[in-house]
Amino acid sequence: MVHATSGVRSTDPLSLNLSTTNKNPSVDSFAQQLAQAIEGYLGNVHNGSHFEIDVQSGQDQSFTVNVKNLTAAPTANARPSVVASPATTPAAAPATPATVAPAPTALAAPAQSVDKSNMTPTDAYWAEQPAAVQALRTMPDDERFAAAQDLAKQGYTIDVPIMVWGWDPLVTMTLRQNEGYTWVPSAMQANIPIGPGVTNVWNLPSYDPKNPPPGSIKVSTDFAQGSNMQDPWIKTLSAT
């Protein structure tokens, strides 16, 4: 730190403050010249700055020059100024495509309980079929086969002997049960090469009552339960 004792102040824009601690005029003169030389050098290098020069002489006529920059940056101990940086808005994360949950498959309305007390077994059988299939019952014979084929292509289950040929549903199902069938093929499915209980001497695929193919027809007379009649001759036929 400069301790000004001579009262000499530079008029240079550097605003140099000169101080000496020696009272010898010759020493002071040399110190003044030295200070001016330093002042000229600093004026060319650090224009616009403010310095304070302290020239001290020792007992051996040596000089110690201390130069302090009054406009220097704060010392390391000084609290650094906080530079306000532009607020950085975090980049929005890429929008994850919303996972669209598949619309719940509309559950088929449960079949309404049908009062079969006034129905024949045949009426009860057809009442359990989809409306598109029910139309086959009253369709002209020359149109029924093509219509049944189209329905089968659409995925409907078509029992050809009953729905196309016009066989009695209860009689047909009872005969199938008596012969050991638990399932029969729907329209456009492969025929059964060897029926149940038949000795297979032709090395053909045997009938498997426990493994019905997908889309096949279940052999059952459940549709007739609760109907207004059971044909007496069906029981006789079943017993033979």
C-alpha positions as CSV (number, residue, x, y, z in Angstrom):
1,M,0.0,0.0,0.0
2,V,1.4,3.5,-0.9
3,H,1.9,5.9,1.9
4,A,2.0,9.4,0.3
5,T,4.5,11.6,2.1
6,S,5.7,14.0,-0.5
7,G,2.3,15.3,-1.6
8,V,3.2,14.9,-5.3
9,R,0.2,13.6,-7.3
10,S,0.4,12.7,-11.0
11,T,-1.9,14.6,-13.3
12,D,-1.8,11.7,-15.8
13,P,-5.0,10.0,-16.5
14,L,-3.4,7.0,-14.7
15,S,-3.9,9.0,-11.5
16,L,-0.5,7.8,-10.0
17,N,0.0,8.6,-6.3
18,L,3.7,9.0,-5.5
19,S,5.1,8.6,-2.0
20,T,8.6,8.4,-0.7
21,T,9.8,7.7,2.8
22,N,13.3,9.3,2.4
23,K,14.0,13.0,3.3
24,N,17.2,13.3,1.4
25,P,16.5,15.8,-1.5
26,S,18.8,14.0,-3.9
27,V,17.2,10.7,-3.2
28,D,13.8,12.3,-3.5
29,S,14.8,13.8,-6.9
30,F,15.9,10.4,-8.1
31,A,12.8,8.8,-6.7
32,Q,10.7,11.5,-8.5
33,Q,12.4,10.7,-11.8
34,L,12.0,7.0,-11.3
35,A,8.3,7.4,-10.5
36,Q,7.8,9.6,-13.7
37,A,9.6,6.9,-15.8
38,I,7.3,4.2,-14.4
39,E,4.4,6.6,-14.8
40,G,5.2,7.0,-18.5
41,Y,5.5,3.3,-19.0
42,L,2.3,2.5,-17.3
43,G,0.5,5.3,-19.1
44,N,1.3,3.6,-22.4
45,V,0.3,0.2,-21.3
46,H,-2.6,0.7,-19.0
47,N,-4.4,3.8,-20.3
48,G,-7.3,4.8,-18.1
49,S,-6.2,2.9,-15.0
50,H,-5.3,4.3,-11.6
51,F,-2.0,3.3,-9.9
52,E,-0.2,4.2,-6.7
53,I,3.6,4.1,-6.7
54,D,5.6,3.7,-3.4
55,V,9.3,4.3,-3.8
56,Q,11.4,3.5,-0.8
57,S,15.2,3.8,-0.4
58,G,17.3,1.6,1.7
59,Q,20.4,2.3,3.8
60,D,22.6,1.1,0.8
61,Q,20.9,3.7,-1.5
62,S,18.9,0.9,-3.1
63,F,15.3,1.6,-4.0
64,T,12.2,-0.5,-3.5
65,V,9.3,0.3,-5.8
66,N,5.8,-0.9,-5.0
67,V,3.1,-0.3,-7.6
68,K,-0.6,-0.8,-6.8
69,N,-3.3,-0.9,-9.3
70,L,-6.3,0.8,-7.7
71,T,-8.6,-0.4,-10.4
72,A,-7.4,-4.0,-10.3
73,A,-9.8,-6.9,-10.1
74,P,-10.9,-7.8,-6.6
75,T,-8.6,-10.1,-4.7
76,A,-9.2,-13.7,-4.4
77,N,-10.7,-13.2,-1.0
78,A,-13.2,-10.8,-2.3
79,R,-16.6,-12.2,-2.9
80,P,-17.0,-12.7,-6.6
81,S,-19.8,-11.0,-8.2
82,V,-22.6,-13.2,-9.3
83,V,-23.0,-13.1,-13.0
84,A,-26.6,-13.5,-13.9
85,S,-26.8,-16.0,-16.6
86,P,-29.9,-16.1,-18.8
87,A,-32.4,-18.5,-17.3
88,T,-32.2,-21.6,-19.2
89,T,-35.5,-23.2,-19.7
90,P,-35.0,-27.0,-19.7
91,A,-35.7,-28.4,-23.0
92,A,-39.0,-30.1,-23.0
93,A,-38.6,-33.8,-23.1
94,P,-39.8,-35.2,-26.4
95,A,-43.4,-35.9,-26.1
96,T,-44.0,-39.6,-25.7
97,P,-46.7,-40.6,-28.0
98,A,-49.6,-41.2,-25.8
99,T,-50.2,-44.8,-25.6
100,V,-53.8,-45.2,-26.8
101,A,-55.4,-48.0,-25.0
102,P,-57.4,-50.1,-27.4
103,A,-61.0,-49.4,-27.0
104,P,-62.5,-52.2,-25.0
105,T,-64.2,-54.7,-27.2
106,A,-67.9,-54.4,-26.7
107,L,-69.0,-57.5,-25.0
108,A,-71.7,-59.3,-26.8
109,A,-74.9,-58.7,-24.9
110,P,-75.8,-61.9,-23.1
111,A,-78.5,-63.8,-24.8
112,Q,-81.8,-62.8,-23.3
113,S,-83.6,-65.6,-21.6
114,V,-86.0,-67.1,-24.2
115,D,-89.3,-68.5,-23.0
116,K,-89.3,-71.8,-24.7
117,S,-92.4,-73.1,-23.1
118,N,-94.4,-72.3,-26.3
119,M,-91.6,-73.3,-28.7
120,T,-90.9,-76.6,-30.4
121,P,-87.3,-77.9,-30.2
122,T,-86.8,-76.8,-33.8
123,D,-88.0,-73.2,-33.0
124,A,-85.8,-73.2,-29.9
125,Y,-82.8,-74.3,-32.0
126,W,-83.2,-71.5,-34.6
127,A,-83.9,-68.9,-31.9
128,E,-80.4,-69.4,-30.5
129,Q,-78.8,-68.7,-33.9
130,P,-77.6,-65.2,-35.0
131,A,-80.1,-63.2,-37.0
132,A,-78.1,-63.7,-40.3
133,V,-78.2,-67.4,-39.8
134,Q,-81.9,-67.5,-38.9
135,A,-82.7,-66.0,-42.3
136,L,-81.6,-69.4,-43.9
137,R,-84.7,-71.1,-42.3
138,T,-87.2,-69.3,-44.5
139,M,-85.0,-68.8,-47.6
140,P,-85.9,-70.4,-50.9
141,D,-84.0,-73.6,-51.5
142,D,-82.3,-72.3,-54.6
143,E,-80.8,-69.4,-52.6
144,R,-80.0,-71.1,-49.3
145,F,-76.8,-73.0,-50.3
146,A,-75.1,-69.9,-51.7
147,A,-76.2,-67.8,-48.8
148,A,-74.9,-70.4,-46.3
149,Q,-71.6,-70.5,-48.1
150,D,-71.2,-66.7,-47.8
151,L,-72.0,-66.8,-44.1
152,A,-69.5,-69.5,-43.6
153,K,-66.8,-67.3,-45.3
154,Q,-67.7,-64.5,-42.9
155,G,-67.0,-66.8,-39.9
156,Y,-70.5,-68.0,-39.0
157,T,-71.0,-71.6,-37.9
158,I,-73.1,-73.4,-40.4
159,D,-74.5,-76.8,-39.7
160,V,-75.2,-77.9,-43.2
161,P,-77.6,-80.9,-42.6
162,I,-79.8,-78.7,-40.4
163,M,-79.5,-75.2,-41.8
164,V,-79.1,-76.0,-45.5
165,W,-80.7,-79.4,-46.0
166,G,-83.5,-78.8,-43.5
167,W,-83.0,-81.7,-41.2
168,D,-84.8,-81.7,-37.8
169,P,-82.3,-80.2,-35.2
170,L,-83.3,-82.5,-32.3
171,V,-83.4,-85.6,-34.4
172,T,-80.0,-84.8,-36.0
173,M,-78.3,-84.0,-32.7
174,T,-79.7,-87.1,-31.0
175,L,-78.5,-89.4,-33.8
176,R,-75.0,-87.8,-33.6
177,Q,-74.9,-88.4,-29.9
178,N,-75.9,-92.0,-30.2
179,E,-73.1,-92.6,-32.7
180,G,-70.5,-91.1,-30.4
181,Y,-70.0,-87.7,-32.0
182,T,-69.2,-84.8,-29.7
183,W,-68.5,-82.4,-32.5
184,V,-69.1,-82.2,-36.3
185,P,-67.4,-79.9,-38.9
186,S,-69.0,-76.6,-39.8
187,A,-69.5,-75.7,-43.5
188,M,-66.2,-75.5,-45.4
189,Q,-64.3,-77.5,-42.9
190,A,-62.8,-80.9,-43.6
191,N,-65.1,-83.9,-43.4
192,I,-64.6,-86.6,-40.8
193,P,-62.8,-89.5,-42.7
194,I,-63.4,-92.1,-40.0
195,G,-66.3,-91.8,-37.6
196,P,-66.1,-92.7,-33.9
197,G,-66.1,-96.4,-33.2
198,V,-65.2,-97.5,-36.7
199,T,-62.3,-99.8,-37.2
200,N,-59.6,-97.8,-39.0
201,V,-58.2,-100.2,-41.6
202,W,-57.4,-97.5,-44.0
203,N,-54.8,-95.7,-41.9
204,L,-56.8,-92.5,-41.9
205,P,-56.9,-89.9,-39.1
206,S,-59.2,-91.2,-36.4
207,Y,-62.0,-89.2,-34.9
208,D,-60.9,-87.6,-31.6
209,P,-64.0,-86.8,-29.5
210,K,-62.0,-84.8,-26.9
211,N,-60.3,-82.4,-29.3
212,P,-62.8,-80.5,-31.5
213,P,-61.2,-78.3,-34.2
214,P,-61.7,-74.6,-33.8
215,G,-65.0,-73.5,-35.3
216,S,-66.6,-76.9,-35.3
217,I,-70.1,-77.5,-34.1
218,K,-70.8,-78.9,-30.6
219,V,-73.1,-81.9,-30.6
220,S,-75.8,-81.1,-28.0
221,T,-79.5,-81.2,-27.4
222,D,-79.4,-78.5,-24.7
223,F,-81.4,-76.2,-27.0
224,A,-84.5,-78.4,-26.6
225,Q,-84.6,-78.1,-22.8
226,G,-87.6,-76.2,-21.7
227,S,-89.4,-76.5,-25.0
228,N,-93.0,-77.5,-25.2
229,M,-92.4,-81.0,-26.5
230,Q,-90.0,-84.0,-26.8
231,D,-90.9,-86.2,-29.6
232,P,-91.7,-89.7,-28.2
233,W,-90.2,-91.4,-31.2
234,I,-86.8,-89.7,-30.5
235,K,-86.6,-91.8,-27.3
236,T,-87.5,-94.9,-29.2
237,L,-84.9,-94.2,-31.8
238,S,-82.3,-93.5,-29.1
239,A,-82.9,-96.8,-27.5
240,T,-82.3,-98.8,-30.7
